[in-house]
Amino acid sequence: MAIIAYSLDSLPMALAKTGAWLNLARTMGGFTIGYFQEPWGHATGYDVSFGIQAIIVALSVVPAILVHRYGHGMRLKSAAKNQKGYFRSM
């Protein structure tokens, strides 16, 4: 929920697209778990499979922390570049 709220607040001009992409990612992630979790757990052991998943989740938190820490400055720099005309030729 925090990522969805942050994304929607950061991109007010693209609320529908942002919400759609985030919901697609959530749905696909939740749907695919059932297809690989049980065979992976039987093949390597559930402690290994859940341990690897825990590492993936822990590593995925790093970009969220960076965006939380530096996101405001990145948006300000982007807005300043947009005002200077860097992105107007698109």
CNS distance restraints for C-alpha pairs under 8 A (distance, minus, plus):
assign (resid   1 and name CA) (resid   5 and name CA) 6.04 0.50 0.50
assign (resid   2 and name CA) (resid   6 and name CA) 6.02 0.50 0.50
assign (resid   3 and name CA) (resid   7 and name CA) 5.95 0.50 0.50
assign (resid   4 and name CA) (resid   8 and name CA) 6.05 0.50 0.50
assign (resid   4 and name CA) (resid  19 and name CA) 7.25 0.50 0.50
assign (resid   4 and name CA) (resid  22 and name CA) 6.99 0.50 0.50
assign (resid   5 and name CA) (resid   9 and name CA) 6.06 0.50 0.50
assign (resid   6 and name CA) (resid  10 and name CA) 5.98 0.50 0.50
assign (resid   7 and name CA) (resid  11 and name CA) 6.07 0.50 0.50
assign (resid   7 and name CA) (resid  18 and name CA) 7.06 0.50 0.50
assign (resid   8 and name CA) (resid  12 and name CA) 6.00 0.50 0.50
assign (resid   8 and name CA) (resid  14 and name CA) 7.84 0.50 0.50
assign (resid   8 and name CA) (resid  15 and name CA) 5.75 0.50 0.50
assign (resid   8 and name CA) (resid  18 and name CA) 6.69 0.50 0.50
assign (resid   8 and name CA) (resid  19 and name CA) 7.17 0.50 0.50
assign (resid  11 and name CA) (resid  15 and name CA) 6.47 0.50 0.50
assign (resid  11 and name CA) (resid  18 and name CA) 7.54 0.50 0.50
assign (resid  14 and name CA) (resid  18 and name CA) 5.96 0.50 0.50
assign (resid  15 and name CA) (resid  19 and name CA) 5.96 0.50 0.50
assign (resid  16 and name CA) (resid  20 and name CA) 5.99 0.50 0.50
assign (resid  17 and name CA) (resid  21 and name CA) 6.16 0.50 0.50
assign (resid  18 and name CA) (resid  22 and name CA) 6.19 0.50 0.50
assign (resid  19 and name CA) (resid  23 and name CA) 6.02 0.50 0.50
assign (resid  20 and name CA) (resid  24 and name CA) 6.04 0.50 0.50
assign (resid  21 and name CA) (resid  25 and name CA) 6.23 0.50 0.50
assign (resid  22 and name CA) (resid  26 and name CA) 6.25 0.50 0.50
assign (resid  23 and name CA) (resid  27 and name CA) 6.01 0.50 0.50
assign (resid  24 and name CA) (resid  28 and name CA) 6.00 0.50 0.50
assign (resid  25 and name CA) (resid  29 and name CA) 5.98 0.50 0.50
assign (resid  26 and name CA) (resid  30 and name CA) 6.13 0.50 0.50
assign (resid  27 and name CA) (resid  31 and name CA) 5.94 0.50 0.50
assign (resid  28 and name CA) (resid  32 and name CA) 6.06 0.50 0.50
assign (resid  29 and name CA) (resid  33 and name CA) 6.58 0.50 0.50
assign (resid  30 and name CA) (resid  34 and name CA) 7.96 0.50 0.50
assign (resid  31 and name CA) (resid  35 and name CA) 7.96 0.50 0.50
assign (resid  32 and name CA) (resid  36 and name CA) 6.93 0.50 0.50
assign (resid  33 and name CA) (resid  37 and name CA) 5.63 0.50 0.50
assign (resid  34 and name CA) (resid  38 and name CA) 6.99 0.50 0.50
assign (resid  35 and name CA) (resid  39 and name CA) 7.81 0.50 0.50
assign (resid  36 and name CA) (resid  40 and name CA) 5.92 0.50 0.50
assign (resid  37 and name CA) (resid  41 and name CA) 5.97 0.50 0.50
assign (resid  37 and name CA) (resid  49 and name CA) 7.82 0.50 0.50
assign (resid  38 and name CA) (resid  42 and name CA) 6.19 0.50 0.50
assign (resid  39 and name CA) (resid  43 and name CA) 6.09 0.50 0.50
assign (resid  40 and name CA) (resid  44 and name CA) 6.10 0.50 0.50
assign (resid  40 and name CA) (resid  45 and name CA) 7.44 0.50 0.50
assign (resid  40 and name CA) (resid  46 and name CA) 7.72 0.50 0.50
assign (resid  40 and name CA) (resid  49 and name CA) 6.50 0.50 0.50
assign (resid  41 and name CA) (resid  45 and name CA) 4.76 0.50 0.50
assign (resid  41 and name CA) (resid  46 and name CA) 4.36 0.50 0.50
assign (resid  41 and name CA) (resid  47 and name CA) 7.82 0.50 0.50
assign (resid  41 and name CA) (resid  48 and name CA) 7.63 0.50 0.50
assign (resid  41 and name CA) (resid  49 and name CA) 5.70 0.50 0.50
assign (resid  42 and name CA) (resid  46 and name CA) 6.90 0.50 0.50
assign (resid  44 and name CA) (resid  48 and name CA) 6.23 0.50 0.50
assign (resid  44 and name CA) (resid  49 and name CA) 6.66 0.50 0.50
assign (resid  45 and name CA) (resid  49 and name CA) 6.41 0.50 0.50
assign (resid  46 and name CA) (resid  50 and name CA) 5.88 0.50 0.50
assign (resid  47 and name CA) (resid  51 and name CA) 5.80 0.50 0.50
assign (resid  48 and name CA) (resid  52 and name CA) 6.12 0.50 0.50
assign (resid  49 and name CA) (resid  53 and name CA) 6.30 0.50 0.50
assign (resid  50 and name CA) (resid  54 and name CA) 6.05 0.50 0.50
assign (resid  51 and name CA) (resid  55 and name CA) 6.32 0.50 0.50
assign (resid  52 and name CA) (resid  56 and name CA) 6.29 0.50 0.50
assign (resid  53 and name CA) (resid  57 and name CA) 6.22 0.50 0.50
assign (resid  54 and name CA) (resid  58 and name CA) 6.09 0.50 0.50
assign (resid  55 and name CA) (resid  59 and name CA) 6.11 0.50 0.50
assign (resid  56 and name CA) (resid  60 and name CA) 6.12 0.50 0.50
assign (resid  57 and name CA) (resid  61 and name CA) 6.47 0.50 0.50
assign (resid  58 and name CA) (resid  62 and name CA) 7.26 0.50 0.50
assign (resid  59 and name CA) (resid  63 and name CA) 7.98 0.50 0.50
assign (resid  60 and name CA) (resid  64 and name CA) 7.22 0.50 0.50
assign (resid  61 and name CA) (resid  65 and name CA) 6.26 0.50 0.50
assign (resid  62 and name CA) (resid  66 and name CA) 6.27 0.50 0.50
assign (resid  63 and name CA) (resid  67 and name CA) 6.07 0.50 0.50
assign (resid  64 and name CA) (resid  68 and name CA) 6.04 0.50 0.50
assign (resid  65 and name CA) (resid  69 and name CA) 6.09 0.50 0.50
assign (resid  66 and name CA) (resid  70 and name CA) 5.80 0.50 0.50
assign (resid  66 and name CA) (resid  71 and name CA) 7.30 0.50 0.50
assign (resid  67 and name CA) (resid  71 and name CA) 4.48 0.50 0.50
assign (resid  68 and name CA) (resid  72 and name CA) 7.87 0.50 0.50
assign (resid  70 and name CA) (resid  74 and name CA) 6.24 0.50 0.50
assign (resid  71 and name CA) (resid  75 and name CA) 6.16 0.50 0.50
assign (resid  72 and name CA) (resid  76 and name CA) 6.25 0.50 0.50
assign (resid  73 and name CA) (resid  77 and name CA) 6.15 0.50 0.50
assign (resid  74 and name CA) (resid  78 and name CA) 6.09 0.50 0.50
assign (resid  75 and name CA) (resid  79 and name CA) 6.06 0.50 0.50
assign (resid  76 and name CA) (resid  80 and name CA) 6.14 0.50 0.50
assign (resid  77 and name CA) (resid  81 and name CA) 6.21 0.50 0.50
assign (resid  78 and name CA) (resid  82 and name CA) 6.14 0.50 0.50
assign (resid  79 and name CA) (resid  83 and name CA) 6.20 0.50 0.50
assign (resid  80 and name CA) (resid  84 and name CA) 6.37 0.50 0.50
assign (resid  81 and name CA) (resid  85 and name CA) 6.56 0.50 0.50
assign (resid  81 and name CA) (resid  86 and name CA) 5.70 0.50 0.50
assign (resid  81 and name CA) (resid  87 and name CA) 7.37 0.50 0.50
assign (resid  82 and name CA) (resid  86 and name CA) 5.59 0.50 0.50
assign (resid  82 and name CA) (resid  87 and name CA) 5.47 0.50 0.50
assign (resid  82 and name CA) (resid  88 and name CA) 7.07 0.50 0.50
assign (resid  85 and name CA) (resid  89 and name CA) 7.65 0.50 0.50
